Amino acid sequence: MSGKDWKKVLPWNIDVSQHFPFVLESIDPGFDSAVDAMHRWATFALHSGNPVHIFISSQRDCRASFLFEQTPPLIRKLLADLSVRSTDLSPTVKKRVEEFVPQEQGVIRRNRLPELVKRLELFKNILRSNYGHDVLTAIPGFGWWAVAWFQQVSDKKNTQQIDLAREEYPMDKHSSTLEHIAYLAAQIQRYPGGDAGNSDKTFCLDIVLEQFDTSKRYPVLQKDATARIAGMAGELEKRFDSGRSRHAKNGEGGNFSERYHKFAQAVFEFVSLCEKEHRLDARFRRFLRAAYSHLFMEKSLAHSRKNKEKESTTAQGSLL
């Protein structure tokens, strides 16, 4: 570069409507600072339409839409599915893409920028809490369950963050099963209200898990799944029949005894499978309870609204 040409890269000498300026910026070496800078530049890339390449030291040729060399290893892992990977492409497309976009870690396609910005914003919100790093570390193994737990212990509740995490980090292996368990619980327990405590939200699950653990202490029951499920359902019925009424109205699945049994059986099969995978430790249970709590509130609220609509329709019909 000649003595005069170097001035062309300075922002104040460039018509930004025609050329994207070369920017020099120092970024603090900390984890949080890197995530903050990454979010800022990813947002710029999304809204400006310009490619953004952030290098640690020397610049090199890169035709990707977004590259951030300082990406921390954990964040790189959480964003890996957004990167251009040759395994995602057919041979013909792969050959064509490799002519323009290098197959390297951290390279983001233009059509994945909206997802990148949403995830980085989620990470920033999580990192504002004292549990931030623990939650992000747990996401690779526990997916959105970790974010559900984060919202449970957070001072500022934001279920939209859980919804986003469910889209971006689904627990594919367990999500449908846990949703079904929450649905069964909503046929037993009425909606406890938006201000309900965690113990009310996880009332059914806590009872059957406690009984599941208790039954393991007796060798005679170890191989008798039928007896263990019956014990879990019986304990659930006993706890529901005592104290204040928690019963759901117009629940599906037969009478309450049948609903107790279906719920107990579903939970037993689920936790037995998790136990075989050596995942039923305290950490797994903490995230499981948080995810169940969120799903149960969704299902029970939907059930409550359905009942109110039926009552409203019946009342209107009687007036005609």
C-alpha positions as CSV (number, residue, x, y, z in Angstrom):
1,M,0.0,0.0,0.0
2,S,1.5,3.4,-1.0
3,G,1.9,6.4,1.2
4,K,-1.4,7.9,0.1
5,D,-3.5,4.7,-0.4
6,W,-3.5,3.8,3.3
7,K,-5.7,6.9,3.9
8,K,-8.5,5.2,1.9
9,V,-9.3,2.8,4.6
10,L,-10.0,5.5,7.2
11,P,-13.7,5.8,7.9
12,W,-13.8,9.6,7.4
13,N,-12.3,9.3,3.9
14,I,-14.8,6.7,2.6
15,D,-18.2,7.1,1.1
16,V,-20.0,4.4,3.2
17,S,-22.8,4.3,0.7
18,Q,-20.4,2.7,-1.7
19,H,-17.7,1.2,0.5
20,F,-17.7,-0.6,3.9
21,P,-15.1,1.1,6.2
22,F,-12.2,-0.7,7.8
23,V,-12.7,-0.4,11.6
24,L,-10.1,-0.7,14.3
25,E,-11.6,-1.6,17.7
26,S,-10.1,-3.1,20.8
27,I,-12.2,-5.7,22.6
28,D,-11.7,-6.7,26.2
29,P,-10.4,-10.3,26.5
30,G,-13.2,-11.3,28.9
31,F,-15.9,-13.8,28.0
32,D,-18.8,-11.4,28.5
33,S,-17.1,-8.7,26.5
34,A,-16.6,-11.0,23.6
35,V,-20.3,-12.0,23.5
36,D,-21.3,-8.4,23.8
37,A,-19.1,-7.4,20.8
38,M,-20.2,-10.4,18.8
39,H,-23.8,-9.5,19.3
40,R,-23.2,-5.8,18.3
41,W,-21.4,-6.7,15.1
42,A,-23.8,-9.5,14.2
43,T,-26.7,-7.1,14.6
44,F,-24.9,-4.6,12.3
45,A,-24.3,-7.3,9.7
46,L,-28.0,-8.3,9.8
47,H,-29.4,-4.8,9.4
48,S,-26.8,-3.3,7.1
49,G,-26.5,-6.3,4.7
50,N,-22.7,-5.9,4.8
51,P,-20.4,-8.8,5.6
52,V,-18.6,-8.4,8.9
53,H,-15.2,-10.0,9.6
54,I,-13.6,-9.5,13.0
55,F,-10.0,-10.6,13.2
56,I,-7.8,-11.1,16.2
57,S,-4.7,-9.6,14.5
58,S,-4.0,-9.9,10.8
59,Q,-6.7,-9.6,8.2
60,R,-7.2,-12.3,5.5
61,D,-9.5,-12.9,2.7
62,C,-12.9,-14.2,3.8
63,R,-16.2,-14.2,1.8
64,A,-18.5,-15.3,4.6
65,S,-21.3,-13.0,5.8
66,F,-20.0,-13.0,9.4
67,L,-16.8,-14.1,11.0
68,F,-15.7,-13.4,14.6
69,E,-12.3,-14.9,15.4
70,Q,-12.5,-14.1,19.1
71,T,-15.5,-16.3,19.6
72,P,-15.1,-18.2,22.9
73,P,-15.0,-22.0,22.6
74,L,-18.3,-22.4,24.5
75,I,-20.1,-19.9,22.3
76,R,-18.6,-21.5,19.2
77,K,-20.0,-24.8,20.3
78,L,-23.5,-23.3,20.9
79,L,-23.5,-21.7,17.4
80,A,-21.9,-24.6,15.6
81,D,-25.1,-25.6,13.8
82,L,-25.3,-22.1,12.2
83,S,-21.9,-22.4,10.5
84,V,-21.3,-23.4,6.9
85,R,-20.5,-27.1,7.1
86,S,-19.8,-29.3,4.1
87,T,-21.7,-32.1,5.6
88,D,-24.9,-30.0,5.3
89,L,-24.5,-29.7,1.5
90,S,-25.0,-31.9,-1.5
91,P,-21.8,-32.6,-3.6
92,T,-22.8,-30.2,-6.3
93,V,-23.7,-27.3,-3.9
94,K,-20.6,-28.1,-1.8
95,K,-18.3,-27.7,-4.7
96,R,-19.9,-24.4,-5.6
97,V,-20.0,-23.0,-2.1
98,E,-16.4,-23.9,-1.4
99,E,-15.3,-21.6,-4.2
100,F,-16.7,-18.7,-2.3
101,V,-16.9,-19.5,1.4
102,P,-14.0,-21.2,3.2
103,Q,-15.1,-24.2,5.3
104,E,-13.9,-23.0,8.7
105,Q,-15.3,-22.8,12.2
106,G,-17.3,-19.7,13.0
107,V,-18.3,-18.8,9.5
108,I,-22.0,-17.8,9.4
109,R,-24.2,-17.8,6.3
110,R,-26.3,-14.8,5.6
111,N,-29.6,-16.6,5.9
112,R,-28.6,-17.7,9.5
113,L,-27.8,-14.2,10.7
114,P,-31.3,-13.7,12.3
115,E,-30.9,-16.8,14.4
116,L,-27.4,-15.7,15.3
117,V,-28.5,-12.4,16.6
118,K,-31.4,-14.0,18.6
119,R,-29.1,-16.5,20.2
120,L,-26.5,-13.9,21.1
121,E,-29.1,-11.7,22.6
122,L,-30.3,-14.7,24.7
123,F,-26.7,-15.3,25.8
124,K,-26.3,-11.7,26.8
125,N,-29.5,-11.8,28.9
126,I,-28.4,-14.9,30.6
127,L,-24.9,-13.6,31.4
128,R,-26.4,-10.6,33.2
129,S,-27.3,-13.0,36.1
130,N,-25.0,-14.7,38.6
131,Y,-25.9,-18.0,37.1
132,G,-25.0,-17.0,33.5
133,H,-21.9,-19.1,32.9
134,D,-23.4,-22.1,34.6
135,V,-26.5,-21.9,32.4
136,L,-24.6,-21.5,29.2
137,T,-22.3,-24.4,30.1
138,A,-25.4,-26.6,30.7
139,I,-27.1,-25.8,27.4
140,P,-25.1,-28.3,25.3
141,G,-26.2,-31.2,27.5
142,F,-29.6,-30.0,28.7
143,G,-30.8,-27.7,25.9
144,W,-33.7,-25.3,26.8
145,W,-34.2,-27.0,30.1
146,A,-31.3,-25.0,31.5
147,V,-32.9,-21.8,30.3
148,A,-36.1,-22.8,32.0
149,W,-34.3,-23.2,35.2
150,F,-32.6,-19.9,34.7
151,Q,-35.9,-18.2,34.3
152,Q,-37.2,-20.0,37.4
153,V,-34.4,-18.5,39.6
154,S,-34.2,-15.2,37.9
155,D,-35.7,-12.0,39.4
156,K,-37.1,-10.9,36.0
157,K,-39.3,-13.6,34.5
158,N,-39.3,-13.7,30.7
159,T,-41.0,-16.8,29.2
160,Q,-40.1,-15.5,25.7
161,Q,-36.5,-16.5,26.4
162,I,-37.7,-20.0,27.2
163,D,-39.7,-20.2,24.0
164,L,-36.7,-19.0,22.0
165,A,-34.5,-21.6,23.7
166,R,-37.0,-24.3,22.9
167,E,-36.7,-23.4,19.2
168,E,-33.0,-23.1,19.1
169,Y,-32.0,-25.8,21.7
170,P,-34.7,-28.5,21.8
171,M,-34.3,-31.6,23.9
172,D,-35.3,-33.8,20.9
173,K,-34.9,-37.1,22.8
174,H,-37.1,-36.1,25.8
175,S,-39.3,-33.1,24.7
176,S,-42.3,-35.0,23.4
177,T,-42.3,-37.4,26.4
178,L,-42.1,-34.5,28.9
179,E,-44.8,-32.6,27.1
180,H,-47.1,-35.6,27.3
181,I,-46.4,-36.0,31.0
182,A,-47.2,-32.3,31.5
183,Y,-50.4,-32.8,29.5
184,L,-51.4,-35.8,31.7
185,A,-50.7,-33.7,34.8
186,A,-53.0,-30.9,33.5
187,Q,-55.9,-33.4,33.4
188,I,-55.3,-34.0,37.1
189,Q,-54.3,-30.7,38.6
190,R,-56.0,-27.4,37.9
191,Y,-54.2,-24.4,36.8
192,P,-52.5,-22.9,40.0
193,G,-52.4,-19.3,38.7
194,G,-49.6,-17.2,37.2
195,D,-48.3,-16.3,40.7
196,A,-48.1,-19.9,41.9
197,G,-44.9,-21.0,43.6
198,N,-42.6,-23.7,42.2
199,S,-43.9,-26.3,44.6
200,D,-47.5,-25.8,43.2
201,K,-46.3,-26.1,39.6
202,T,-44.4,-29.3,40.2
203,F,-46.8,-30.8,42.7
204,C,-47.7,-33.9,40.7
205,L,-44.2,-34.6,39.5
206,D,-42.6,-34.2,43.0
207,I,-45.0,-36.7,44.5
208,V,-44.4,-39.5,42.0
209,L,-40.6,-38.9,41.9
210,E,-40.5,-39.1,45.7
211,Q,-42.4,-42.3,45.6
212,F,-40.2,-43.6,42.8
213,D,-37.1,-43.1,45.0
214,T,-38.8,-44.6,48.0
215,S,-39.7,-47.8,46.2
216,K,-36.1,-48.3,45.2
217,R,-35.2,-48.9,48.9
218,Y,-37.2,-52.1,48.9
219,P,-35.5,-55.0,47.1
220,V,-38.8,-56.9,46.7
221,L,-40.1,-54.0,44.5
222,Q,-37.0,-53.5,42.4
223,K,-38.2,-55.7,39.5
224,D,-41.9,-55.2,40.0
225,A,-42.7,-52.2,37.8
226,T,-46.5,-52.7,38.2
227,A,-46.3,-52.5,42.0
228,R,-44.1,-49.4,41.8
229,I,-46.4,-47.6,39.4
230,A,-49.4,-48.5,41.6
231,G,-47.6,-47.1,44.6
232,M,-46.8,-43.9,42.8
233,A,-50.4,-43.5,41.6
234,G,-51.7,-44.4,45.1
235,E,-49.5,-41.7,46.8
236,L,-50.7,-39.2,44.2
237,E,-54.3,-40.0,45.0
238,K,-53.8,-39.8,48.7
239,R,-52.1,-36.4,48.5
240,F,-54.8,-35.0,46.2
241,D,-57.6,-36.2,48.5
242,S,-56.1,-34.4,51.5
243,G,-55.8,-30.7,52.0
244,R,-57.1,-28.0,49.6
245,S,-58.7,-29.1,46.3
246,R,-56.3,-29.1,43.3
247,H,-58.4,-31.2,41.0
248,A,-58.8,-30.1,37.4
249,K,-62.3,-29.8,35.9
250,N,-63.4,-31.9,33.0
251,G,-60.0,-33.7,32.6
252,E,-59.6,-36.3,29.9
253,G,-58.4,-39.9,30.4
254,G,-61.1,-41.5,32.5
255,N,-61.9,-41.0,36.2
256,F,-59.3,-39.6,38.5
257,S,-57.9,-43.0,39.5
258,E,-57.2,-43.8,35.9
259,R,-55.6,-40.4,35.3
260,Y,-53.4,-40.9,38.4
261,H,-52.2,-44.3,37.0
262,K,-51.6,-42.9,33.5
263,F,-49.5,-40.1,34.9
264,A,-47.5,-42.3,37.3
265,Q,-46.8,-44.9,34.5
266,A,-45.6,-42.2,32.1
267,V,-43.3,-40.7,34.7
268,F,-42.0,-44.1,35.8
269,E,-41.2,-45.1,32.2
270,F,-39.5,-41.8,31.6
271,V,-37.3,-41.7,34.7
272,S,-36.5,-45.4,34.4
273,L,-35.1,-44.7,30.9
274,C,-33.2,-41.7,32.2
275,E,-31.8,-43.8,35.1
276,K,-30.4,-46.3,32.6
277,E,-28.7,-43.5,30.8
278,H,-27.1,-42.4,34.2
279,R,-28.8,-39.0,33.9
280,L,-31.0,-39.0,37.0
281,D,-28.6,-37.1,39.2
282,A,-29.5,-33.9,41.1
283,R,-28.5,-31.6,38.3
284,F,-30.7,-33.4,35.8
285,R,-33.6,-33.3,38.2
286,R,-33.2,-29.6,38.8
287,F,-33.5,-28.9,35.1
288,L,-36.2,-31.5,34.6
289,R,-38.4,-29.9,37.2
290,A,-37.9,-26.5,35.7
291,A,-38.8,-27.7,32.2
292,Y,-41.8,-29.7,33.5
293,S,-43.0,-26.6,35.4
294,H,-43.0,-24.5,32.3
295,L,-44.8,-27.1,30.2
296,F,-47.3,-27.9,32.9
297,M,-48.3,-24.2,33.2
298,E,-48.7,-24.1,29.5
299,K,-50.9,-27.2,29.4
300,S,-52.9,-26.4,32.5
301,L,-53.6,-22.8,31.3
302,A,-54.8,-24.1,28.0
303,H,-57.0,-26.6,29.7
304,S,-58.4,-23.9,32.0
305,R,-59.2,-21.6,29.1
306,K,-60.9,-24.5,27.3
307,N,-63.1,-25.1,30.2
308,K,-64.0,-21.4,30.5
309,E,-64.9,-21.3,26.8
310,K,-67.2,-24.3,27.2
311,E,-68.9,-22.7,30.2
312,S,-69.3,-19.5,28.3
313,T,-70.8,-21.3,25.3
314,T,-73.1,-23.3,27.6
315,A,-74.3,-20.1,29.3
316,Q,-75.0,-18.4,26.1
317,G,-76.9,-21.4,24.8
318,S,-79.1,-21.4,27.9
319,L,-80.0,-17.8,27.3
320,L,-81.2,-18.4,23.8
